[in-house]
Amino acid sequence: MWSLHIRDAHSPMCFTNGKGSTKESALASALGEYIERLSNNHFYAGVFWGDDIANAPFVHYPNERWFKSGPKDSFSAEILDEYCLKIFNSDGELRSSHLIDTNSGNVECGICSLPYVRRSDGETVYFPSNLIENLYVSNGMSAGNTLAEAQVQCLSEIFERAVKREIIEGEITLPDVPQEVLAKYPSILEGIQSLEDQGFPVLVKDASLGGVYPVMCVTLMNPRTGGVFAFFGAHPSLEVALEWSLTELLQGRSLEGLNDLPPPTFASEAVTEPNNFVEHFIDSSGIVSWRFFSAKSDYDFVEWDFSDKGKNSNAQEAAALFGILDSFGKESYLAVHDQLGAIACRILVPGYSEVYSIEDLIWDNTNKALLFRADILNLHQLNDAKLSQLLENLENNELDEYGDIVTLIGIEFDENTPWGQLTVLELKLLIHLALKQFEEAHEFVSAFLQYNDNTVERKLFYQALNAVLEVLLDDGLELDDYLASFRRMFGIERMEAVIGSVEGGVRFYGLTPTSMKLGGFDRHQRLIDSYKKLHAVRTKAVANSN
């Protein structure tokens, strides 16, 4: 089993992992995934692309369309279609503001929407880019030597994840693959035996749910830690699906990495909790039910085969996989990207291939970044009134206090800096301190010291601040009586920063001044450099086509 990692030398945030039964197939896997993610802008999801790109002739793709918001925050009837609206706006709560593009933040231009072709009749339907980013993440994207091959990969991935979710959340017990069937694939059997020899019991399961879906499952146990991993693979060929399930085990991880496996549970609420599937989607590190391991399976084993050995095998296989969606009334939508000299596509299956809950468009939308981005980047320039307003916004939007600011506003700060480690809780703390609201600041300092994982330097600053605030808030204590001891404990320089923060001479200690111009963010600028290269290629492709 081969696993490898490739990345952009200039922008290391652009990377993929590959897997395969040979070194060459692992490299092909990694390169294919790199092309698919580049073509679908996945490397740059959630990131602010800056004013230059926001005001360029196009932001995402040359064929995008922008639709102005209507009265009372309504959105254009040209966005989505009737089928999609029944899924995404079933209760009528979806608004234009929920669909504004996160990457550009260009509210004045309206909703950036991308064209997808409806499979049933070939009509073009416009999907807001922010809807795709919020709900589908990387699901249903692929690259291939031909469009049909890419479609097969897309659909296989969609079925793999949808079936995985059904099995895990439904606590379904799958049938074992008989030994005589495994014997037909000696190289796969050898890989299983190698893991067994390393002390990891391996279970091979048929995840087709009675031959309906082209999905297999390989589950690994770690008796040293009591943890398990369940890996799923999908492909029209049972052999390929099985091989992918097996190689997925070690994609991007070593054998030592298998010591972090979560233990199985009989607690159904832990398995069915929505974030558990997200963990399975990201790296298969979610929880699996003990019921999954019962000797009594819910389905009989089926030696299925959706593959085609003919001349147009990929086209036939894609048709077979689309046929599965048709059989239970699911509409699909396709976008093709070929400006980079390779074929990549994305398939959306509304009501089926979402990774995140559709309700997240209303309650946990990534474009909430637009409420905070400018104020946080201009933090040092805000007066007290604007700081109070920012604090109120942070409080009213029910944010995770331990969520990081990097994710909230879409700026790739260097992770080893105070900005890179800044959380919502710490930002609130520093704003209260700047406003000289010492009681509130003290409460947040206590929470920070109890739960936050930060550098030793940062923790010592807050330990010193905590001591100073406790003295200031106690009418029976005088700060001058303790300064000498504080300086001996925490150092003169650190205490100057603490006293300055309390008196107002130091604001937002450790956070270097920033702005919407994004100057000084080397890590972020490298990512934008990468996107600008991609943008230039697309611009040239349009010019050549004209």
C-alpha positions in Angstrom: 0.0 0.0 0.0 1.5 3.3 -1.1 0.7 6.8 0.2 2.3 10.0 -0.8 2.0 13.8 -0.3 2.4 16.5 -2.9 2.2 20.3 -2.4 2.9 23.6 -4.1 6.4 24.7 -3.3 5.4 28.4 -3.1 2.0 27.9 -1.4 2.2 24.8 0.8 -1.5 25.1 1.8 -2.2 23.7 -1.7 -1.6 20.0 -1.2 -3.1 16.6 -1.7 -2.4 13.0 -0.6 -2.4 10.0 -3.0 -3.0 6.3 -2.4 -2.6 3.2 -4.4 -1.3 -0.4 -4.6 1.8 0.8 -6.6 3.9 4.0 -6.4 2.7 5.1 -9.8 -1.0 4.7 -9.0 -0.5 6.6 -5.7 1.2 9.5 -7.6 -1.6 9.4 -10.2 -4.1 9.6 -7.4 -2.4 12.6 -5.8 -2.0 14.4 -9.1 -5.6 13.7 -10.1 -6.8 15.1 -6.8 -4.6 18.1 -7.1 -6.0 18.9 -10.6 -9.6 18.4 -9.3 -9.1 20.7 -6.3 -7.3 23.3 -8.4 -10.0 23.2 -11.1 -12.8 23.5 -8.5 -11.1 26.2 -6.4 -11.2 24.0 -3.4 -7.7 25.0 -2.2 -9.0 28.6 -1.7 -12.4 27.8 -0.2 -13.4 30.1 2.7 -10.4 32.4 2.1 -10.7 36.2 1.4 -9.2 36.8 -2.0 -8.7 40.5 -1.6 -10.0 43.6 -3.4 -8.1 43.1 -6.6 -9.8 39.8 -7.4 -13.1 40.9 -5.9 -13.3 43.7 -8.5 -11.8 41.8 -11.4 -14.0 41.0 -14.5 -14.7 37.6 -12.9 -14.0 36.2 -9.4 -14.4 32.4 -9.6 -14.9 31.5 -13.3 -15.4 33.5 -16.5 -18.9 32.0 -17.0 -20.1 33.1 -13.6 -23.2 35.4 -13.2 -24.0 37.9 -10.5 -27.5 38.5 -9.4 -28.5 41.6 -7.4 -30.4 41.2 -4.2 -34.1 42.0 -4.4 -36.4 43.9 -1.9 -36.6 42.6 1.6 -33.4 40.5 1.2 -35.0 38.3 -1.5 -32.9 36.7 -4.3 -33.4 36.4 -8.0 -35.8 33.9 -9.6 -32.9 33.1 -12.0 -31.0 31.4 -9.1 -31.5 27.6 -8.7 -34.6 25.8 -10.1 -37.9 24.6 -8.6 -36.4 21.2 -7.7 -33.5 22.8 -5.8 -35.7 25.4 -4.1 -37.9 22.7 -2.6 -34.7 21.3 -1.0 -32.8 24.4 0.0 -35.7 26.7 0.8 -38.4 24.3 1.9 -39.5 26.6 4.8 -39.0 29.9 3.0 -36.3 31.2 5.3 -33.4 31.4 2.7 -32.4 35.0 2.0 -30.1 36.8 -0.4 -27.7 37.6 2.4 -27.2 33.8 3.0 -25.9 33.4 -0.5 -23.4 36.3 -0.7 -20.0 35.1 -1.9 -17.5 34.6 1.0 -14.3 34.9 -1.0 -14.9 38.3 -2.6 -17.2 39.7 0.1 -18.6 41.9 -2.7 -22.0 42.6 -1.3 -22.7 45.4 -3.8 -22.4 43.1 -6.8 -24.9 40.6 -5.3 -24.8 36.8 -5.4 -22.0 35.1 -7.4 -23.6 32.1 -9.1 -22.0 29.3 -11.2 -23.6 27.4 -14.1 -24.4 23.7 -13.7 -26.1 21.6 -16.4 -29.2 19.7 -15.2 -28.8 16.1 -16.3 -32.5 15.4 -17.0 -32.9 17.9 -19.7 -29.5 19.7 -20.3 -30.8 23.1 -19.0 -28.3 25.4 -17.2 -29.1 26.2 -13.6 -27.2 28.8 -11.5 -26.0 27.7 -8.1 -24.6 30.4 -5.7 -20.9 29.7 -5.1 -21.5 30.2 -1.3 -24.2 27.5 -1.2 -21.8 25.0 -2.8 -19.0 26.0 -0.4 -21.2 25.7 2.7 -22.9 22.4 1.9 -20.7 20.3 -0.4 -17.1 21.1 0.6 -15.0 18.7 -1.7 -17.7 16.1 -2.2 -18.4 15.2 -5.9 -15.3 16.6 -7.5 -12.9 14.7 -9.7 -10.5 14.8 -12.6 -10.0 12.2 -15.3 -8.4 11.4 -18.6 -11.9 11.8 -20.1 -15.1 13.4 -18.9 -16.7 10.0 -18.5 -13.9 8.8 -16.3 -14.2 11.9 -14.2 -17.9 11.4 -13.9 -17.4 7.8 -12.7 -15.0 9.0 -10.0 -17.4 11.8 -8.9 -20.4 9.5 -8.7 -18.4 6.8 -6.9 -17.3 9.3 -4.3 -20.9 10.6 -3.9 -22.2 7.1 -3.3 -19.3 6.2 -1.0 -20.1 9.1 1.3 -23.8 8.8 1.2 -23.8 5.1 1.9 -21.2 5.5 4.6 -23.5 8.1 6.3 -26.5 5.8 6.0 -24.6 2.8 7.5 -22.9 4.7 10.3 -25.9 6.8 11.4 -28.3 3.8 10.9 -25.9 1.5 12.9 -26.3 -1.0 10.1 -24.5 -4.4 10.4 -22.8 -5.3 7.1 -22.1 -8.8 5.8 -18.6 -10.2 5.7 -17.0 -10.8 2.3 -16.5 -14.6 2.0 -12.9 -15.8 2.0 -13.4 -17.5 -1.4 -14.3 -14.1 -2.9 -11.3 -12.4 -1.3 -9.1 -15.2 -2.7 -9.8 -13.9 -6.2 -7.8 -10.8 -5.4 -4.4 -12.0 -4.1 -2.7 -8.6 -3.9 -5.6 -7.3 -1.7 -5.4 -10.4 0.4 -1.7 -9.8 0.8 -2.3 -6.2 2.0 -4.9 -7.4 4.6 -2.5 -10.1 5.8 0.3 -7.5 6.2 -1.9 -5.4 8.5 -2.9 -8.5 10.4 0.8 -9.4 10.9 1.3 -5.9 12.3 -1.3 -6.7 15.0 -4.3 -4.9 13.4 -7.4 -7.2 12.9 -9.1 -6.3 9.6 -12.8 -6.9 8.7 -13.8 -6.8 5.0 -17.5 -5.9 4.5 -19.9 -5.6 1.6 -21.4 -2.1 1.9 -23.6 -2.4 -1.2 -26.7 -2.7 1.0 -27.9 -5.7 -1.0 -26.2 -5.0 -4.3 -27.7 -1.6 -4.7 -24.6 0.5 -4.5 -21.0 0.0 -5.7 -19.5 0.4 -2.2 -17.1 -1.8 -0.1 -15.8 -1.3 3.5 -12.6 -2.3 5.2 -12.6 -1.9 9.0 -9.4 -1.9 11.1 -9.2 -2.6 14.8 -6.3 -1.6 17.1 -6.3 -3.9 20.1 -3.5 -1.8 21.7 -5.8 1.2 22.1 -9.3 -0.2 21.6 -10.0 2.0 18.6 -11.4 1.3 15.2 -11.4 2.9 11.7 -14.0 2.1 9.1 -12.9 3.0 5.5 -15.2 2.9 2.6 -14.4 2.8 -1.1 -16.7 3.0 -4.2 -16.2 2.1 -7.8 -18.2 0.2 -10.5 -15.7 -2.7 -10.0 -15.8 -4.6 -6.7 -12.1 -5.2 -6.9 -11.2 -1.5 -7.3 -13.7 -0.4 -4.6 -12.1 -3.0 -2.3 -8.6 -1.9 -3.1 -9.5 1.8 -2.5 -11.0 0.9 0.8 -7.8 -0.8 1.8 -5.4 1.8 0.6 -7.5 4.6 2.1 -6.5 3.2 5.5 -2.9 4.6 5.3 -3.5 7.6 3.0 -1.6 10.4 4.6 -0.9 8.5 7.8 1.7 6.1 9.2 1.1 2.9 11.2 1.8 5.0 14.3 -1.1 7.2 13.3 -3.4 4.3 13.9 -3.0 4.7 17.6 -5.4 7.6 17.5 -8.4 5.6 16.5 -11.6 6.4 18.5 -13.3 3.4 20.3 -16.7 2.1 19.2 -19.7 2.8 21.3 -23.3 1.6 22.0 -24.4 5.2 22.6 -26.5 5.9 19.5 -26.6 9.6 20.1 -22.8 9.9 19.7 -22.9 8.0 16.4 -25.8 10.0 14.9 -24.6 13.4 16.0 -24.1 15.5 12.8 -20.5 16.4 13.5 -19.6 12.7 13.7 -20.3 12.3 10.0 -18.2 15.4 9.3 -15.3 13.8 11.1 -15.8 10.6 9.0 -15.9 12.8 5.9 -12.7 14.7 6.8 -10.4 11.7 7.7 -12.6 8.8 8.8 -11.8 9.6 12.5 -15.5 9.6 13.6 -17.1 7.1 16.0 -18.5 3.7 14.8 -21.3 1.8 16.6 -20.6 -1.5 18.3 -23.7 -2.7 16.4 -21.7 -2.5 13.2 -19.7 -5.5 14.5 -22.6 -7.8 15.2 -22.4 -11.3 13.8 -26.0 -10.9 12.5 -25.9 -8.8 9.4 -28.8 -6.7 8.2 -28.1 -7.6 4.5 -26.9 -10.7 2.6 -23.6 -10.6 0.8 -23.8 -9.8 -2.9 -20.9 -10.2 -5.3 -22.0 -7.1 -7.3 -20.4 -5.7 -10.4 -21.4 -2.4 -12.1 -18.3 -2.3 -14.3 -18.2 -2.5 -18.1 -15.4 -4.2 -20.1 -16.4 -2.7 -23.4 -14.7 0.0 -25.6 -16.7 2.8 -24.0 -16.5 1.3 -20.5 -16.4 4.6 -18.6 -19.4 6.0 -20.4 -21.4 2.9 -19.7 -20.3 2.9 -16.1 -21.2 6.5 -15.6 -24.7 5.8 -17.2 -25.1 2.9 -14.7 -24.2 5.1 -11.7 -26.5 7.9 -12.9 -29.2 5.2 -13.3 -28.9 4.5 -9.5 -29.7 8.1 -8.8 -32.6 8.1 -11.3 -34.0 5.0 -9.6 -34.8 6.9 -6.4 -35.7 10.2 -8.1 -32.6 12.2 -7.5 -31.7 15.0 -10.0 -28.1 15.8 -10.6 -26.2 18.8 -11.9 -22.8 18.9 -13.6 -20.1 21.5 -14.1 -17.0 20.8 -16.3 -13.7 22.6 -16.0 -11.1 22.2 -18.8 -9.1 25.5 -18.9 -6.1 23.9 -17.2 -5.4 21.3 -20.0 -7.1 18.5 -18.1 -10.7 17.4 -17.6 -12.3 18.0 -14.2 -15.9 18.1 -13.2 -18.2 18.5 -10.2 -21.5 16.8 -9.7 -24.1 18.1 -7.2 -27.0 15.9 -6.1 -29.3 18.2 -4.0 -30.8 16.4 -1.0 -28.2 13.6 -1.2 -24.6 14.6 -1.6 -24.4 17.4 1.0 -21.7 17.0 3.7 -23.1 19.7 6.0 -26.7 20.1 7.0 -28.8 22.3 4.7 -29.9 24.3 7.8 -26.3 25.5 8.0 -27.1 28.0 5.2 -29.3 29.8 7.7 -27.6 29.1 11.1 -23.9 28.5 10.4 -23.1 30.1 7.1 -19.4 30.7 6.3 -20.3 34.2 5.0 -20.7 35.3 8.5 -17.1 36.3 7.9 -18.5 39.4 6.2 -19.9 40.6 9.6 -16.4 40.6 11.2 -13.7 40.6 8.6 -13.1 44.4 8.1 -13.5 45.3 11.8 -11.1 42.6 12.9 -8.5 43.4 10.3 -8.8 47.1 11.2 -8.9 46.3 15.0 -6.2 48.8 16.0 -8.0 51.7 14.2 -11.4 51.2 15.8 -12.6 53.7 18.4 -14.5 52.6 21.5 -17.9 52.8 19.9 -16.9 50.5 17.0 -15.1 48.1 19.4 -18.3 47.9 21.4 -20.3 47.2 18.2 -17.8 44.5 17.2 -18.1 42.9 20.6 -21.9 43.0 20.4 -21.7 41.3 17.0 -19.4 38.6 18.3 -21.8 38.0 21.2 -25.0 38.0 19.2 -23.9 35.5 16.5 -23.5 32.5 18.9 -20.0 31.8 17.7 -17.9 29.0 19.1 -15.6 30.8 21.6 -12.8 28.3 20.9 -13.2 28.7 17.2 -10.2 30.4 15.6 -10.2 33.8 13.9 -8.4 32.3 10.9 -11.5 30.3 10.0 -14.0 32.9 11.0 -12.7 35.7 8.6 -10.8 33.6 6.0 -7.3 34.9 6.5 -4.4 32.5 6.6 -2.2 34.0 9.3 1.0 32.3 10.2 -0.1 29.6 12.6 2.8 30.3 15.0 1.9 33.9 15.6 -0.7 35.4 18.1 -2.9 36.2 15.1 -2.7 32.6 13.9 -3.7 31.2 17.3 -6.3 33.9 18.1 -9.7 32.5 19.1 -13.0 34.2 19.5 -12.7 34.0 23.2 -9.3 35.7 23.3 -10.5 38.5 20.9 -13.4 39.2 23.2 -11.0 39.3 26.1 -8.7 41.8 24.4 -11.6 44.1 23.4 -13.0 44.1 26.9 -9.5 45.0 28.1 -9.2 47.8 25.5 -12.6 49.2 26.7 -11.3 48.9 30.3 -14.2 46.6 31.2 -12.0 44.7 33.7 -14.6 42.5 35.3 -15.6 41.0 32.0 -11.9 40.8 30.9 -11.1 38.9 34.1 -13.8 36.3 33.4 -12.4 35.7 29.9 -8.8 35.5 31.2 -9.9 32.8 33.6 -11.6 30.8 30.8 -8.5 31.3 28.6 -6.1 30.0 31.2 -8.4 27.0 31.9 -9.2 25.8 28.4 -7.0 27.5 25.8 -4.0 25.7 24.3 -1.5 28.5 23.4 2.2 29.2 23.6 4.0 29.4 26.9 4.7 33.1 26.3 1.1 33.9 25.7 -0.1 31.9 28.7 2.5 33.7 31.0 1.2 37.1 29.7 -2.4 36.1 30.7 -1.2 34.7 34.0 0.3 38.1 34.8 -2.7 39.9 33.5 -5.0 37.7 35.7 -3.0 38.6 38.8 -3.1 42.3 38.0 -6.8 42.2 37.4 -7.5 40.4 40.6 -5.7 43.1 42.5 -7.5 45.9 40.6 -10.9 44.3 41.3 -10.3 43.9 45.0 -10.9 47.1 46.9 -8.7 45.9 49.7 -5.6 45.5 47.6 -3.1 48.1 46.1 -1.3 47.3 42.9 1.9 49.0 44.0 2.2 46.6 46.8 2.6 43.7 44.4 4.4 45.1 41.4 7.9 44.2 42.6 6.9 40.5 43.1 5.0 40.4 39.8 8.1 41.7 38.0 10.3 39.1 39.6 7.8 36.3 38.7 6.9 37.4 35.2 9.7 39.6 34.1 10.0 43.4 33.6 9.2 43.4 29.9 6.1 41.2 30.2 4.8 43.3 33.2 5.2 46.5 31.2 3.0 45.0 28.5 0.4 44.0 31.2 0.4 47.4 32.9 0.2 49.1 29.5 -2.7 46.9 28.5 -4.6 47.9 31.7 -3.8 51.6 31.5 -4.5 51.8 27.8 -1.0 52.5 26.4 -0.9 49.0 24.9 -3.8 47.8 22.9 -4.3 44.2 21.7 -0.9 43.0 22.9 0.8 40.6 20.5 -1.5 41.3 17.6 0.4 43.3 14.9 -1.6 46.0 13.2 -3.3 44.8 10.0 -5.7 46.0 7.4 -8.0 44.9 4.5 -5.0 45.4 2.2 -3.6 42.1 3.6 0.0 43.4 3.8 2.4 41.4 5.9 0.5 38.1 5.7 3.1 36.0 4.0 1.2 32.7 4.3 -2.0 34.3 3.0 -0.3 36.1 0.2 1.3 32.9 -1.0 -2.1 31.3 -1.3 -3.4 34.4 -3.2 -0.4 34.2 -5.5 -1.4 30.6 -6.3 -5.0 31.7 -7.1 -3.8 34.6 -9.2 -1.9 32.1 -11.4 -5.0 30.1 -11.8 -7.0 33.3 -12.5 -4.5 34.3 -15.2 -4.8 30.9 -17.0 -8.6 31.2 -17.0 -8.4 34.8 -18.3 -6.1 33.7 -21.1 -8.4 30.7 -22.0 -11.3 33.1 -22.4 -9.3 35.4 -24.6 -8.1 32.6 -26.8 -11.7 31.3 -27.2 -12.8 34.7 -28.5 
